[in-house]
């Protein structure tokens, strides 16, 4: 009986390992279903291993179950910033939450080569090494968010890890919603965020 149980446990471990290997070999695509429409993100797991793995962990562990898009940065709502950017930001929000994981090491665009072009997805942060759950999507090219860019005084830029491959019309729609300053009056709920197998073109 004991031998049978041992064999069963070894079999489960082997199958789990094979499943993980198969999954790891595929390019991760994330379907973000929102009240404004659907967005599909391609995650650059090989190019940004720290940042991408962190984001995928939030997705796979259901840590974005209460997530929403809540902040929109437009040219007209950042009067105190000399360097203007355009992004929409989402995630768990600024509240304390047991769903939030510890901060991650900062991966610069100089290290990854992933520049903040139109549709690129990146991590929000304060100081380098403080990014955790909050992410943003670039609207138009935003070179000032790259390593050496002037948006952040430390010059380290932000950690990009993926790009929207479907649904930029939804992102742009969210950016135009009514806001008090940069905070949406009615945040856009993310009803589901999960991995999908993208259909070939």
Residue, then its C-alpha position, 0 to 999 in steps of 0.5 A: x500500500x505504501x509503495x502504491x502511494x509513493x508511486x502515485x505521488x511520484x506520478x503526479x509530480x512528473x505529470x505536473x513537471x511535464x505540464x509546467x514545461x509545456x506551459x513554459x514553452x508557450x508565449x503567454x497571452x493574457x485576456x483582460x475582460x473589462x466593462x469597457x471591452x476586451x484587451x489581449x496582452x502578449x507577455x515577454x517572459x523571456x526578455x523580462x523574466x523578473x517583471x513578467x513572472x511577477x505579473x503572471x503570478x498575479x494572473x495565475x494566482x487570482x490576485x487581480x480578482x478585484x482589479x480595475x483601471x482607475x487612473x488615466x494620464x492625459x496631456x491635459x491633466x498633468x499640469x505640474x509635470x513638465x514631461x507629459x506622458x499618456x497612459x492608463x493604469x490598473x491593478x489592485x489600487x492604492x489600498x492595503x491588500x493581502x493579494x499584493x505580493x512583495x516588491x520586485x527588483x527593477x528591470x530597466x529597458x536598457x536590460x530588457x530592450x523593451x521600449x515604451x512604445x504604443x500599447x506597451x505594458x509596464x509596471x508602475x512604481x515609486x522608487x526603483x525596486x518598489x513595483x509590485x501589483x500596479x501596471x500601466x499601458x502606454x498610449x502612443x510612444x513614451x520614450x521618457x519612460x525608458x531608461x534615461x528618460x526624464x519622467x522620473x528624476x532617478x532616470x531608471x525608467x519603468x519596467x516594461x514586460x509586454x504589449x497589447x496585441x488586441x484591444x487598444x481601442x478599448x484602452x483609448x476609450x478608457x483614457x477618455x472617461x471622466x476623471x477628477x484629475x487623473x483618477x477616474x470617477x467611475x473605475x473600469x472593472x476588470x471582470x476577468x484576467x487569465x491566460x489564453x491560447x491565442x488563435x493563429x492569424 
